[in-house]
Amino acid sequence: MQSKVALACAACSSRNYSTVKGKSQSAERLEIKKFCKVCNAHTVHRETK
């Protein structure tokens, strides 16, 4: 089963992306380096609640 999660920029805290996360990955929070339109740079995006 998959759940939908939002990804927020670590620098400016804007929620830019959403993705699905599998049940086996639910123990730790997802961290992906993506482009933030607000910061205009590649930053770490973390899973939010």
N, C-alpha and C positions, 0 to 999 in steps of 0.2 A: 504494500500500500504506500502511496506517495502523498505527501502533504505540501501545500503551497506555502512558500516563505518569501518574505521581503528582504532585500539586501540594502543596507544603509551605508553610506560613505563614512569611513572612520574619521576623516578630517572635518567635514562640514555637517555630518549627520542627516543629509538629505537622502530620502528613500528613492533610489533611481531605478532599481531592477527588481523583478520578481522571478522566482524559479521554483521548480519542484524538487523535493528532497525525499529520498527513499527511506523506508523504515529502518534499514540497517545502519544508516548514518545518523540516527536521531540522538546519539549520546553526546556528540560534540557539536559546537556551532560551526556553521559553514563560513569560510573566509576565502574570498576570491579577489584577485587584483583585476579591476575593471576601470573603464574610463568614466570619470565624473564630469558631467556637463557644467556643474556649478563651479567646481575647482579648476576645470579645464586641464586636468592631468590624470594620469593613471594612479589610482589610490586603492588601498585595501577596502573592500566592501564586506561587512559582516552581517550575518543573519540577525534579524530583529524578531521580537515576539509578535 
